[in-house]
Amino acid sequence: MNKEKGQGFGLPVIKRMTESLGGTVTFESEEGKGTTFIIRLPPPHSS
């Protein structure tokens, strides 16, 4: 992995925001193919 730019705190911020909305952040990783992050949010409340 080669990280040339950025501050490296994006995923923790996304995780915290997602969890504050009642969602989850998970991932699936496969060597040689990469990593997929899955963000699940609950449906919006209807008024």
C-alpha positions, 0 to 999 in steps of 0.5 A, a space after each residue: 500500500 502506498 499512501 502519498 497524501 492525506 492525514 489518515 483519519 478519514 475512516 475513524 471519522 466516517 465510522 463515528 458519524 455512521 455509528 452516531 446515526 445508528 449505522 455500522 461500518 464493516 469491511 471485507 478483505 481479500 489478499 491480492 484483490 483489496 478491501 471493500 468497506 460496507 456502510 449500512 445506515 438505517 432507513 430514514 424516519 417517516 413523519 
